[in-house]
Amino acid sequence: MTRISPRLFGALLGAMIAVACSSTDTTIPDVIDGVSAEDRALESAGGTSSLRDANRQIVRATGKVTTGVDQFRTLLGTLNPNTAGQKVGGRREINWDGVPAAFTNVDSFPGDFFNANSPRGALYTTSGAGFRVSDNGFVDVNPSYAGAFNAFSGKKTFEAVGSAVTDVKFVVAGSLTPATVTGFGVVFAGVNRSRSATIEFYNVAGQLLLTVAAPRATDSTGQSFAGAVFDAAIVARVRIISGQAPLASTRVDGGATGSGFDLVVMDDFIYGEPQQIP
């Protein structure tokens, strides 16, 4: 039996590791102590990160997130009107500010509002008790939230009630016809800890395609953005994890270093035009 010297064995092992690393998905950077090196760089300086692999572009931003949001919009295409029916390409957006007073600052915001009332092809469900749109940063839920959740556009923001989980299913706008989109992104408010807010992307078979974490906020606006655009309309639904726990009258935001949970809310949703599944 041929013997391999320790020096040769070490060289062969190093080559094998190099090959393995070179085939790694470039959108999943090395993780150090649970936080990726890319996260550390982005959260240290702020700004926008845009990573590309074989079939998708991941955009994340923190600090002044407008640049990242606008880049994401460009990837998706022209903004379509809020009318029923399927458009050829482009994008839809939801920013909550057109929600009427009857559905603002109450726990009864309809999960189908942005399909039935204002057709944009998005249906929401949650494991919690419902949804809430706020025009006051949720201080009526808990006065300690004053200044914690700043809106990106307008002044209204959004949360699931009694849960940090929001599921978004796509349909052709104004119908119940199942659809898929090319991409989806969220502006988050109050992300004070790395990976406390994420978006999971699923295909029509329910398989997880990708998880994107929102970067920690780096300035006084407290805003972060995360999203991904695929080369084809393959995303049938997304799951948004907005923080480590839901807002509550008895729950104080733990912030970056506190002993409690990091609480997060949502502002703009930006996504590709829902396309009927062939």
Residue, then its C-alpha position, 0 to 999 in steps of 0.5 A: m500500500t502506498r504511503i502518503s507523506p504528511r506534507l503531501f497529505g496536507a497539500l492535498l487536503g488544502a486543495m480539496i478545501a479550496v475547491a469546495c470553497s470555490s463552489t460555495d454559493t457566493t450569496i452565503p458568506d463565511v459566518i464568524d460567531g453567527v454573524s457573517a463577515e459581510d454583515r460585519a462590514l455592512e453594519s460597520a460602515g452602513g450603505t448598500s450591499s448587492l450580491r449576485d450569483a447564478n440566478r438571483q441578486i440580493v440587495r441589502a442596505t442600512g443607514k440611508v437605505t434609499t440607494g438600496v431601495d432604488q436599486f432594488r426597484t430598478l431590478l424589478g422594473t417600472l411601478n405598475p398602477n394599483t389596478a386588477g389584472q396581470k401586467v407585463g413585468g414591472r413591480r408593485e409596492i405597498n407603503w401603508d399610507g393609503v390605508p383608511a382611518a378605519f383600519t389604522n391603529v386597530d388590530s383588524f387590518p384585513g389580510d386581503f386588503f391589498n388584493a380586494n380593496s386595492p388590487r396588488g396581488a398580495l394576501y397576508t396571513t400570520s400565526g398571530a391574532g391579525f395585523r395592525v397599521s400604525d400612524n404613530g410608531f405604535v406608541d398606543v400599543n406601548p408608550s416606550y416605543a416612542g422614536a423606536f420605529n421610524a417610517f421610511s415613506g409617509k408615516k404609517t408602518f405595519e406589524a403582525v399582532g401577537s406574532a413576529v411572522t407574516d406570510v405573503k402569498f401572491v395572486v394575480a392582482g384582484s383575483l384568487t389565481p395563484a401567482t409567482v413573482t421575481g422578487f420581494g423586498v422589505v424596509f424594516a424599522g428597528v433592526n438592532r441586532s444582526r439577523s433578527a429580521t429575515i425574509e424566506f423565499y419559497n417556490v410553488a412546491g413549498q421549497l425554501l429557495l433562499t433566506v435573506a437577513a436584514p442588516r442591523a440599523t446603523d444610524s438614528t433612522g433605524q431603518s434597514f432593507a433586505g430583498a432578492v430578485f430572481d431571474a424568473a418568476i419562481v417565488a410563490r410566497v415569502r415568510i417575513i420574520s420581523g424581530q425576535a418577538p411581537l410588539a406588546s403592551t408589556r414588552v419593552d424593546g431590548g434594542a442592541t444591547g438590552s436584555g429583552f427581545d429585539l422588536v422590529v416593524m415593517d414599512d414598504f413592501i416592494y415586489g415583482e408583478p404577480q404572474q399567473i402560474p402556467 
